[in-house]
Amino acid sequence: MRITIKMKIMNGKRGGEGVAETPRFDHEKLKVYQRSIESVAWSGPIVDRLSSTLAVMNQLDRASTLIPVNIADGNGKSTSKDRCRFFGIAGGSALESAACIDVAVARRALAPDTVSDGKEMLRATVAMLIGPIRSDAPERST
């Protein structure tokens, strides 16, 4: 199925007047994917602020990136077992990202009051992934 999104264009570039139609992938329609992209956008400036000498900086960058990547990959799989596996990996990456944020706070690289929005996005992402995982693999819900 093909759906379109509208974006502003000006002389063939984004940002001006007019409307262009762009095809979207199925995974882009998923609220959990959209939420994961929001968390990547949130974590970008955090990663940029962290010292590159902190191992947690690279780990947070990798883990937060893998959330939407695995959601997209899993959504494209044809079997429930494969979808469940990739969504589970995405959930694990979200939990890993939250732990990285906690480590950065513990090391005083981030202030505790600056991370609540990002951790809430990650919590919501994990919560949204639980449903598909349980419905695809009922034996995992116990």
N, C-alpha and C positions, 0 to 999 in steps of 0.2 A: 504494500500500500504506500502511496506517495502523498505526503502532505507538504505544504509550503509554509514558509515564514516570510514575513515582510521585513525588509530592512531599508533604511534610507540610503539613497545613492545620489551622487553628484558627479557628473562627467565620468561615470563608470566606477566611482570610488564611494565607499561608505561615508556617511556623515552629512549628506546634503538632502535635497528634496527628491521626491519620486519614490517609487516602490519597485523592488525587484523580488522575484520569487526564487527561493533556494530550496532544493530538496533537503529533507531531514532524514537522518537514520532513525530506525525504530528505538534504539536505546536513548536517543535524545528526548523522546517523549516521556520517559520514565521520571517520576518525581524524585526517586532515589538517586538517579544519575544527575539530575539538575542540582539536588542538594549537595552531592559530592563535588560538583564543579564549584559551587559556592564555597565549600570548605577549602578547596585548592586555592581559590582566589583570596580567601582570608589568610591562608597559611603562607602565601607568597611573600608578603612584606615581613612576616615573622621570620621566615627563613633568611631573608635578606638582612635582617637586623642581628641575627645570631652570628657569633664568631665562627669562622670556618674551622677553627681549631677544636670546636666542640663536635664530637661525633654525632650528637643528637641532631645537629643541623642537617647533615646529609641524610640521616635516617628519616627525619620528618619530611624532607623534600621527597625522598623515594616513596615512603609509605603513603603520603597524601596523594601523590601522583598515581599510585597503583589502585586507589579506590575506584575512580571512574573508569580506568583502563580495564579492570577486571569486571566491572558491571557491564560495560559495553561488550566485552568479549563473551561473558556469560550469557547475555541477552541474545547473542547471535547463535548460540548452540542449539542443536536440534533435539537433544534429549534432556529430560528433567534432571538426570544424574549430573550431566555436564554443567547445566545452569546452576544447580545447587552448589557444585564444587567451586565455580568461579565467584558466585555471590558470597560463599563462605570465605573465600580468600579476600574479597573486597571488605567484608566485615572485619576480618582479622587485621587488614591494613588500617582500617578506621580505628580499631582499638590500639594498634601500634602507634598511630599518630597521636592519639590521646595520651598514651604513656610517654611519648617523646616530649609533648608539651609539659607534662608533669615533671619530667627530668629537667627540662629547661627552667622551670619555676624553682625546683629544688636547688639547682645550681645558681640561682639568682640571675639567670640570663634573661628571664622574663618576669614581669611583675604579675602576681596572682590575679589582680583585678583586670588585666588585659586579655585574659585567655578564656573567659567564660563564654563569649559568643562562639568562638571556634570549637570549644568542647561541646557546646550544645548542638552545633551542626553535626559533629561527629556522632554524638549520642543519637540524634534523630536518624542519621544514615544507618547506623547499626540497627535501630528499631525497625526501620523500613525494610531492611534486608532479612530480618528474622522471618517475616511472613512468607515470602517466596521460598526461603530455605525449608521451612516447616512443611509448606504445601508440596514441595518437590520431593521431600524426603521425610515422610511422617515418622520414621524410626528415629530421627535426630531430635525430635521435639520433646523427648522425655528426659 
